[in-house]
Amino acid sequence: MERVTLSPSLELSRIVYGMWRVADDADTSVKHVEAKINACLDQGITSFDQADIYGDYSAEAVLGETLRAVPSLRAKMEIVTKFDIIAPCGKYSDAPVKYYDTSTAHINASVDASLTNMGIDHIDLLLVHRPDPFMDHNETGAALDALVSSGKVGNIGVSNFKPWDCDLLQSGMKNPLVTNQIEMSATAHECLTNGDLAYHQKNGQHAMAWSPLGGGSLMNGNTDVMKTLDVIAGENGVDRAAVAVAWILAHPAKVLPVMGTNNLTRIAGLSDALKVNMDRITWFKIYTAALGREVA
Ligand SMILES: NC(=O)c1ccc[n+]([C@@H]2O[C@H](COP(=O)([O-])OP(=O)(O)OC[C@H]3O[C@@H](n4cnc5c(N)ncnc54)[C@H](OP(=O)(O)O)[C@@H]3O)[C@@H](O)[C@H]2O)c1
């Protein structure tokens, strides 16, 4: 599996495994979570995406239980997690409103909780989960820089940020923002034309793509884009999901798809996406079907 350099101190695997849904799996046992991690590692998928809020603030602990039981796993993995969303559930059930918190106090408390939950001593990549309209960029930037200096966090990035949000936060910090995790799939492709991906491509940053199968919506049905994916899948001897991911992988901006299946067989097949021949014409066949019209 190809490795992508995000900074001098951070390489991620080209395909990332996301753990948003890990706590929703009927089986959250150490044995099953370990099997999922090993199914990724066997393919060279070494990067794992978490967030404090996943599973109503319980998903990091599900991973942590496995890392405590099988400590040898940690050194084989890069762990990404996120902070700033306070939703009235789990440990924040008493929150009077859903909000974002990019204050120093919250950043430090959230990172300490993530480290404890996962039973690890550092986070390889910490992302600001959503742009905070109440952010003091100088305060947030300084708090994030301090976490890198302390060694608790290796690298900093963002998620769901617009280019101007990135510029604002970057202007308040010394460490470079190394990625932006944004939505991208054959059903959510606005980032290709609204300037989001162009901004990162221009800056030489590799974005990460969340919900590359549209959160599963691309997998059930028979729309034009699904039919197009199926034809290409047949030509390449893979399934629809592999083609949908190959469509993201082929983009010159070198985006890293973050896959979310809980199914062990599907996890074991994630690298099938690398087998697909995705030339320009094939890419545009999918894009045309996704747009529902030919390009102008
Ligand atoms: N930064 C953000 O704001 C943000 C937002 C959302 C997600 N994320 C990250 O992105 C990751 C991926 O998101 P996602 O889970 O929505 O990604 P996804 O890979 O687009 O969708 C996964 C969903 O599709 C289903 N699926 C996959 N293959 C299928 C098939 N062949 N047939 C039927 N259903 C199928 C899976 O069900 P099964 O489990 O049954 O296979 C699962 O429910 C998350 O884990 C998280 O790390 C980040």
The ligand as an SDF file (V2000), in Angstrom:
LIG
                    3D

 48 52  0  0  0  0  0  0  0  0999 V2000
  -14.6490   14.4500    9.5690 N   0  0  0  0  0  0  0  0  0  0  0  0
  -15.9420   14.2530    9.5290 C   0  0  0  0  0  0  0  0  0  0  0  0
  -16.7580   15.1570    9.7360 O   0  0  0  0  0  0  0  0  0  0  0  0
  -16.4410   12.8630    9.2240 C   0  0  0  0  0  0  0  0  0  0  0  0
  -17.8040   12.6400    8.9560 C   0  0  0  0  0  0  0  0  0  0  0  0
  -18.2070   11.3310    8.6610 C   0  0  0  0  0  0  0  0  0  0  0  0
  -17.2680   10.3110    8.6470 C   0  0  0  0  0  0  0  0  0  0  0  0
  -15.9490   10.5680    8.9310 N   0  0  0  0  0  0  0  0  0  0  0  0
  -14.9380    9.5020    8.8880 C   0  0  0  0  0  0  0  0  0  0  0  0
  -15.0810    8.8050    7.6750 O   0  0  0  0  0  0  0  0  0  0  0  0
  -15.2000    7.4220    7.9640 C   0  0  0  0  0  0  0  0  0  0  0  0
  -16.0110    6.7720    6.9120 C   0  0  0  0  0  0  0  0  0  0  0  0
  -17.3400    7.2730    6.9330 O   0  0  0  0  0  0  0  0  0  0  0  0
  -18.5160    6.3150    6.5300 P   0  0  0  0  0  0  0  0  0  0  0  0
  -18.6050    5.1980    7.4660 O   0  0  0  0  0  0  0  0  0  0  0  0
  -19.7190    7.1460    6.3050 O   0  0  0  0  0  0  0  0  0  0  0  0
  -17.9100    5.7930    5.1270 O   0  0  0  0  0  0  0  0  0  0  0  0
  -18.4060    4.9580    3.9170 P   0  0  0  0  0  0  0  0  0  0  0  0
  -17.3030    3.9680    3.6660 O   0  0  0  0  0  0  0  0  0  0  0  0
  -18.8370    5.8860    2.8370 O   0  0  0  0  0  0  0  0  0  0  0  0
  -19.7220    4.2090    4.4000 O   0  0  0  0  0  0  0  0  0  0  0  0
  -19.6770    3.1150    5.2580 C   0  0  0  0  0  0  0  0  0  0  0  0
  -21.0760    2.5720    5.3490 C   0  0  0  0  0  0  0  0  0  0  0  0
  -21.3740    1.9790    4.0990 O   0  0  0  0  0  0  0  0  0  0  0  0
  -21.8270    0.6610    4.3240 C   0  0  0  0  0  0  0  0  0  0  0  0
  -21.3280   -0.1940    3.2360 N   0  0  0  0  0  0  0  0  0  0  0  0
  -20.0720   -0.3510    2.8200 C   0  0  0  0  0  0  0  0  0  0  0  0
  -19.9950   -1.2520    1.8310 N   0  0  0  0  0  0  0  0  0  0  0  0
  -21.2400   -1.6640    1.6490 C   0  0  0  0  0  0  0  0  0  0  0  0
  -21.8120   -2.6040    0.7580 C   0  0  0  0  0  0  0  0  0  0  0  0
  -21.0540   -3.2760   -0.1310 N   0  0  0  0  0  0  0  0  0  0  0  0
  -23.1400   -2.8050    0.8160 N   0  0  0  0  0  0  0  0  0  0  0  0
  -23.8890   -2.1270    1.7070 C   0  0  0  0  0  0  0  0  0  0  0  0
  -23.4080   -1.2170    2.5900 N   0  0  0  0  0  0  0  0  0  0  0  0
  -22.0780   -0.9940    2.5520 C   0  0  0  0  0  0  0  0  0  0  0  0
  -21.1940    0.2280    5.6110 C   0  0  0  0  0  0  0  0  0  0  0  0
  -21.9790   -0.7930    6.1910 O   0  0  0  0  0  0  0  0  0  0  0  0
  -21.2420   -2.0980    6.7430 P   0  0  0  0  0  0  0  0  0  0  0  0
  -20.5810   -1.6970    7.9970 O   0  0  0  0  0  0  0  0  0  0  0  0
  -22.3670   -3.0610    6.9370 O   0  0  0  0  0  0  0  0  0  0  0  0
  -20.2830   -2.5700    5.6780 O   0  0  0  0  0  0  0  0  0  0  0  0
  -21.2020    1.5050    6.4140 C   0  0  0  0  0  0  0  0  0  0  0  0
  -22.4340    1.6790    7.0850 O   0  0  0  0  0  0  0  0  0  0  0  0
  -15.7800    7.3640    9.3660 C   0  0  0  0  0  0  0  0  0  0  0  0
  -15.5060    6.1370   10.0080 O   0  0  0  0  0  0  0  0  0  0  0  0
  -15.0600    8.5010   10.0190 C   0  0  0  0  0  0  0  0  0  0  0  0
  -13.7840    8.0670   10.4260 O   0  0  0  0  0  0  0  0  0  0  0  0
  -15.5450   11.8080    9.2170 C   0  0  0  0  0  0  0  0  0  0  0  0
  1  2  1  0
  2  3  2  0
  2  4  1  0
  4  5  1  0
  4 48  2  0
  5  6  2  0
  6  7  1  0
  7  8  2  0
  8  9  1  0
  8 48  1  0
  9 10  1  0
  9 46  1  0
 10 11  1  0
 11 12  1  0
 11 44  1  0
 12 13  1  0
 13 14  1  0
 14 15  2  0
 14 16  1  0
 14 17  1  0
 17 18  1  0
 18 19  2  0
 18 20  1  0
 18 21  1  0
 21 22  1  0
 22 23  1  0
 23 24  1  0
 23 42  1  0
 24 25  1  0
 25 26  1  0
 25 36  1  0
 26 27  1  0
 26 35  1  0
 27 28  2  0
 28 29  1  0
 29 30  1  0
 29 35  2  0
 30 31  1  0
 30 32  2  0
 32 33  1  0
 33 34  2  0
 34 35  1  0
 36 37  1  0
 36 42  1  0
 37 38  1  0
 38 39  2  0
 38 40  1  0
 38 41  1  0
 42 43  1  0
 44 45  1  0
 44 46  1  0
 46 47  1  0
M  CHG  2   8   1  16  -1
M  END
$$$$
